[in-house]
Amino acid sequence: MADSPPRLYLFHGSDEYSSHLELKRFKAKLGDAAIVALNTTVLEGMRVAPQDLVAACNAMPFLSDRRLVVVTGLAPRLAPPKPASRENAARLKKTPADQSLSSFLTAFLPDLPDWTRLVFLEEEPLKADHPLVRLVQDNHGYIKEFPLRKEAELTPWILDQVKERGGRITPQAAAALGAFVGPNLRLLTQEIDKLLTAVGGARPVEVEDVEAMVSYAREVDVFSLVDALAYRQGTKALRTLHRLLEEGEHPMALLIMITRHFRQLLQVKELLAKGTNSDQIAETLRMHPFVAKKSAEQARSFSLEQLEDILRHLLATDASIKTGRLSEILSLDLLVAELTAP
């Protein structure tokens, strides 16, 4: 007799788009979408109480032989981060409620009802020794990790996605799109849809299309980082910087983008001083109107002396990286700290 399907599942990893897509496929296998929706409960892991999880899992399915329970973001409660120092060790210890939940899962999961499919959905990668991983393994559950795709994997993925949508894109354009957006598959999907809509199926998406449309998605991120630098919001600037790095942006590519942006701001500042408006700036500097308007707003937050000083900092950062004096990421962190210091 064939083995019965697992009742317990764990989807984890940094590629949240793929893990949510896997959950969507999983739901489709359970039957009619409307009936599945009636028999699905989603619980927030950081707040769920044991009795709520018991109630959701033990509830009889309605017009179906299956019930789906999805618990999101539970992992941190079962294994809090290690304390950075003895002083805050007590603060980071598990609460009695978290300890109770861990004990409850150990006792409850072996008796999960046959009709229930319990899915733990985690948007961070979990190590093999994580308590949640061990719980799922001990109860013969199914575990699948969704790591971020490597740069070399993005081009074939984009080509496949475009083909699935009935569109066309050149391999060179697919590579450019992957380079611009990085391994964020959700954002990549959005950009693919926008590009295919723009060409309307009349021709393949070309590199020029990607450069014209998608580069501005990254420009928005750089604008956000520069805004934080302008207003000396160090925490926000570092958070934006590291989000871009986590999404696959290369440190040197970021430094080049930031340097180019501040050079443009210096040019915009000089034009503003002559009474030039944003439309004229766009024409003079051959910039997209959106970029010109936003650059004009940002340039007003700096003096000419500040912009020149920032460019000197950027030049020094580039030199420290190329001479090997400091690592790339440390150099960027120090740059942000210097530019946002009081």
C-alpha positions as CSV (number, residue, x, y, z in Angstrom):
1,M,0.0,0.0,0.0
2,A,1.3,3.5,-0.9
3,D,2.4,5.7,2.0
4,S,-0.2,8.3,3.0
5,P,0.8,12.0,2.2
6,P,2.4,14.0,5.0
7,R,0.1,16.0,7.3
8,L,2.9,18.4,8.2
9,Y,4.9,20.8,6.0
10,L,7.7,23.4,6.4
11,F,8.4,25.9,3.6
12,H,11.3,28.2,4.5
13,G,13.9,30.4,2.8
14,S,14.7,33.9,1.6
15,D,12.9,33.5,-1.7
16,E,9.4,34.3,-0.3
17,Y,7.9,34.6,-3.8
18,S,8.7,30.9,-4.6
19,S,7.6,29.7,-1.1
20,H,4.2,31.5,-1.5
21,L,3.9,30.1,-5.0
22,E,4.5,26.6,-3.7
23,L,1.8,27.2,-1.1
24,K,-0.5,28.3,-3.9
25,R,0.2,25.1,-5.8
26,F,-0.3,23.1,-2.7
27,K,-3.8,24.6,-2.3
28,A,-4.7,23.9,-5.9
29,K,-4.0,20.2,-5.2
30,L,-6.6,20.1,-2.4
31,G,-9.5,20.7,-4.7
32,D,-11.9,23.5,-5.7
33,A,-10.6,26.9,-4.8
34,A,-13.8,28.1,-3.2
35,I,-14.1,25.0,-1.0
36,V,-10.4,25.2,-0.1
37,A,-10.8,28.8,0.9
38,L,-13.6,27.8,3.3
39,N,-11.4,25.2,4.9
40,T,-8.2,27.3,5.2
41,T,-7.1,29.1,8.4
42,V,-4.0,31.4,8.4
43,L,-2.4,32.1,11.8
44,E,0.3,34.6,12.7
45,G,3.1,32.7,14.4
46,M,4.3,35.4,16.6
47,R,0.8,35.8,18.2
48,V,-0.9,32.4,18.0
49,A,-1.8,30.7,21.2
50,P,-1.8,26.9,21.6
51,Q,-5.5,26.7,22.0
52,D,-6.1,28.6,18.8
53,L,-3.9,26.3,16.9
54,V,-5.6,23.3,18.4
55,A,-9.0,24.7,17.4
56,A,-7.9,25.4,13.8
57,C,-6.3,21.9,13.4
58,N,-9.1,19.9,15.0
59,A,-12.0,21.7,13.2
60,M,-13.8,19.3,10.9
61,P,-13.6,20.3,7.2
62,F,-16.7,21.6,5.5
63,L,-17.8,20.0,2.2
64,S,-14.3,18.5,1.9
65,D,-12.1,15.8,3.3
66,R,-9.2,18.2,3.9
67,R,-8.5,21.2,6.1
68,L,-5.5,23.6,5.6
69,V,-3.9,25.5,8.5
70,V,-1.0,27.8,7.6
71,V,1.2,29.3,10.4
72,T,3.5,32.1,9.3
73,G,6.6,33.3,11.1
74,L,6.6,31.0,14.0
75,A,10.3,30.1,14.0
76,P,11.6,33.1,16.1
77,R,9.4,32.1,19.0
78,L,10.9,28.7,19.2
79,A,14.5,29.7,18.9
80,P,15.1,33.4,19.8
81,P,18.3,35.0,18.6
82,K,21.4,34.5,20.8
83,P,21.9,37.4,23.1
84,A,24.7,39.8,22.1
85,S,25.8,40.3,25.7
86,R,25.0,39.1,29.2
87,E,23.2,42.3,30.0
88,N,20.4,41.6,27.6
89,A,20.3,37.8,27.9
90,A,17.3,37.9,30.2
91,R,15.4,40.0,27.8
92,L,15.9,37.6,25.0
93,K,15.0,34.5,26.9
94,K,11.8,32.6,25.8
95,T,8.7,33.7,27.6
96,P,6.7,31.1,29.5
97,A,4.1,31.3,26.7
98,D,6.8,30.5,24.1
99,Q,8.1,27.6,26.2
100,S,4.5,26.4,26.5
101,L,4.0,26.6,22.8
102,S,7.2,24.6,22.1
103,S,6.1,21.9,24.5
104,F,2.6,21.9,23.1
105,L,3.9,21.3,19.5
106,T,6.0,18.5,20.7
107,A,3.0,16.8,22.2
108,F,0.3,17.8,19.7
109,L,1.9,17.3,16.3
110,P,2.1,13.5,16.5
111,D,-1.7,13.5,17.0
112,L,-2.5,15.9,14.2
113,P,-5.9,14.9,12.7
114,D,-5.8,12.9,9.5
115,W,-7.8,15.5,7.6
116,T,-5.5,18.4,8.5
117,R,-2.6,19.7,6.5
118,L,-0.5,22.0,8.7
119,V,2.0,24.2,6.8
120,F,4.7,26.3,8.6
121,L,5.7,29.2,6.3
122,E,9.0,31.0,7.2
123,E,10.5,33.8,5.1
124,E,14.0,33.2,6.5
125,P,16.2,30.2,6.0
126,L,16.3,27.8,9.0
127,K,19.3,25.8,10.0
128,A,19.1,22.0,10.2
129,D,19.2,22.1,14.0
130,H,16.4,24.7,14.4
131,P,13.6,23.4,16.7
132,L,11.0,23.8,14.1
133,V,13.0,21.8,11.5
134,R,13.5,19.1,14.1
135,L,9.8,19.0,15.0
136,V,8.7,18.6,11.4
137,Q,11.4,15.9,10.8
138,D,10.4,14.0,13.9
139,N,6.8,13.9,12.8
140,H,7.7,12.7,9.2
141,G,6.8,16.0,7.7
142,Y,7.8,17.5,4.3
143,I,10.5,20.2,4.3
144,K,11.5,22.4,1.4
145,E,13.9,25.3,1.4
146,F,13.6,28.3,-1.0
147,P,17.0,30.0,-1.2
148,L,17.5,33.2,-3.3
149,R,18.5,32.3,-6.9
150,K,22.0,32.9,-8.0
151,E,22.7,35.5,-10.6
152,A,23.4,32.8,-13.3
153,E,20.0,31.3,-12.6
154,L,18.0,34.5,-13.2
155,T,18.3,34.7,-17.0
156,P,16.8,31.2,-17.7
157,W,14.1,31.9,-15.0
158,I,13.2,35.2,-16.7
159,L,13.1,33.5,-20.2
160,D,10.8,30.8,-18.8
161,Q,8.5,33.3,-17.2
162,V,8.2,35.4,-20.3
163,K,7.4,32.3,-22.4
164,E,4.7,31.2,-19.9
165,R,3.1,34.6,-20.4
166,G,3.1,34.2,-24.2
167,G,5.7,37.0,-24.7
168,R,9.2,37.2,-26.1
169,I,12.4,38.6,-24.7
170,T,15.9,38.5,-26.0
171,P,18.5,36.6,-23.9
172,Q,20.5,39.9,-23.6
173,A,17.4,41.7,-22.3
174,A,16.7,38.9,-19.8
175,A,20.3,39.2,-18.5
176,A,19.9,43.0,-18.2
177,L,16.7,42.6,-16.3
178,G,18.2,40.1,-13.9
179,A,21.2,42.5,-13.3
180,F,18.9,45.5,-12.7
181,V,16.4,43.9,-10.3
182,G,18.4,41.1,-8.7
183,P,17.0,37.9,-7.1
184,N,13.8,39.4,-5.9
185,L,11.4,37.2,-8.0
186,R,8.3,39.1,-6.9
187,L,9.7,42.4,-8.2
188,L,11.1,40.6,-11.3
189,T,7.6,39.2,-12.1
190,Q,6.1,42.7,-11.8
191,E,8.8,44.1,-14.1
192,I,8.2,41.3,-16.6
193,D,4.5,42.1,-16.7
194,K,5.2,45.8,-17.2
195,L,7.6,45.2,-20.1
196,L,5.3,42.7,-21.9
197,T,2.5,45.2,-21.6
198,A,4.7,48.0,-23.0
199,V,5.7,46.0,-26.1
200,G,2.1,44.6,-26.5
201,G,3.3,41.3,-28.0
202,A,4.3,43.1,-31.2
203,R,8.0,42.3,-30.8
204,P,10.5,40.9,-28.3
205,V,11.5,42.9,-25.2
206,E,14.9,44.4,-26.0
207,V,17.8,45.6,-23.8
208,E,16.7,49.2,-24.6
209,D,13.2,48.5,-23.1
210,V,14.8,47.2,-19.9
211,E,17.1,50.2,-19.6
212,A,14.2,52.6,-20.3
213,M,11.7,51.1,-17.8
214,V,13.3,48.9,-15.2
215,S,16.4,50.9,-14.3
216,Y,14.0,53.4,-12.6
217,A,13.0,50.7,-10.0
218,R,16.6,50.8,-8.8
219,E,16.7,54.6,-9.1
220,V,13.8,54.7,-6.6
221,D,15.9,52.7,-4.1
222,V,18.9,55.0,-4.6
223,F,16.7,58.0,-4.1
224,S,15.5,56.6,-0.8
225,L,19.0,56.0,0.3
226,V,20.1,59.6,-0.8
227,D,17.0,61.1,1.0
228,A,18.1,59.3,4.2
229,L,21.7,60.7,3.8
230,A,20.4,64.2,3.1
231,Y,18.4,64.2,6.3
232,R,21.1,62.4,8.3
233,Q,18.9,59.5,9.0
234,G,21.7,57.0,9.6
235,T,19.5,54.0,10.7
236,K,17.2,54.4,7.6
237,A,20.2,54.8,5.3
238,L,21.9,51.7,6.6
239,R,18.7,49.7,6.5
240,T,18.1,50.7,2.9
241,L,21.7,49.9,2.0
242,H,21.7,46.5,3.5
243,R,18.3,45.7,2.0
244,L,19.8,46.3,-1.4
245,L,22.8,44.2,-0.6
246,E,20.5,41.3,0.6
247,E,18.6,41.6,-2.6
248,G,21.7,40.8,-4.5
249,E,23.1,44.2,-5.4
250,H,26.9,44.2,-5.6
251,P,28.6,46.6,-3.2
252,M,30.7,48.2,-5.9
253,A,27.7,48.5,-8.2
254,L,25.9,50.4,-5.4
255,L,28.9,52.7,-4.9
256,I,28.9,53.5,-8.6
257,M,25.2,54.2,-8.6
258,I,25.4,56.4,-5.5
259,T,28.4,58.3,-6.9
260,R,26.7,58.8,-10.3
261,H,23.6,60.1,-8.5
262,F,25.5,62.6,-6.4
263,R,27.4,63.8,-9.5
264,Q,24.0,64.4,-11.1
265,L,22.8,66.2,-8.0
266,L,25.8,68.5,-8.3
267,Q,24.9,69.3,-11.9
268,V,21.3,69.8,-11.0
269,K,22.2,72.1,-8.2
270,E,24.3,74.3,-10.5
271,L,21.4,74.4,-13.0
272,L,18.9,75.3,-10.3
273,A,21.1,78.2,-9.3
274,K,20.7,79.5,-12.8
275,G,16.9,79.4,-12.5
276,T,16.5,76.2,-14.6
277,N,13.3,74.2,-14.0
278,S,13.0,70.4,-13.8
279,D,11.7,70.1,-17.4
280,Q,14.7,72.0,-18.7
281,I,17.0,70.0,-16.4
282,A,15.6,66.8,-17.9
283,E,16.3,68.0,-21.4
284,T,19.8,69.4,-20.6
285,L,21.0,66.4,-18.8
286,R,19.1,63.9,-20.9
287,M,17.3,62.5,-17.8
288,H,13.9,60.9,-17.4
289,P,11.4,63.6,-16.2
290,F,10.7,61.6,-13.0
291,V,14.4,61.5,-12.2
292,A,14.9,65.1,-13.0
293,K,12.0,66.2,-10.8
294,K,13.1,64.1,-7.9
295,S,16.7,65.1,-8.3
296,A,15.7,68.8,-8.2
297,E,13.9,68.1,-4.9
298,Q,16.9,66.4,-3.4
299,A,19.4,68.9,-4.7
300,R,17.7,71.6,-2.7
301,S,18.5,69.6,0.5
302,F,22.2,70.1,-0.1
303,S,24.5,73.0,-0.5
304,L,27.1,73.0,-3.3
305,E,29.8,72.6,-0.7
306,Q,28.1,69.6,0.9
307,L,27.7,67.9,-2.5
308,E,31.4,68.5,-3.3
309,D,32.4,67.1,0.1
310,I,30.2,64.0,-0.4
311,L,31.8,63.4,-3.7
312,R,35.3,63.5,-2.0
313,H,34.0,61.0,0.6
314,L,32.8,58.7,-2.3
315,L,36.2,59.0,-4.0
316,A,38.0,58.1,-0.8
317,T,35.7,55.1,-0.3
318,D,36.4,53.9,-3.8
319,A,40.1,54.2,-3.2
320,S,39.9,52.3,0.2
321,I,38.1,49.4,-1.5
322,K,40.4,49.2,-4.5
323,T,43.5,49.3,-2.4
324,G,42.2,46.5,-0.2
325,R,42.5,48.7,2.9
326,L,38.8,48.0,3.9
327,S,36.2,45.5,2.7
328,E,33.5,46.6,0.4
329,I,30.6,46.4,2.8
330,L,32.5,47.9,5.7
331,S,33.6,50.8,3.5
332,L,29.9,51.5,2.6
333,D,28.9,51.3,6.2
334,L,31.6,53.8,7.2
335,L,30.6,56.0,4.3
336,V,26.9,56.1,5.6
337,A,28.1,56.7,9.2
338,E,30.3,59.6,8.1
339,L,27.7,61.3,5.9
340,T,24.9,61.0,8.5
341,A,27.0,62.0,11.5
342,P,25.9,65.2,13.3
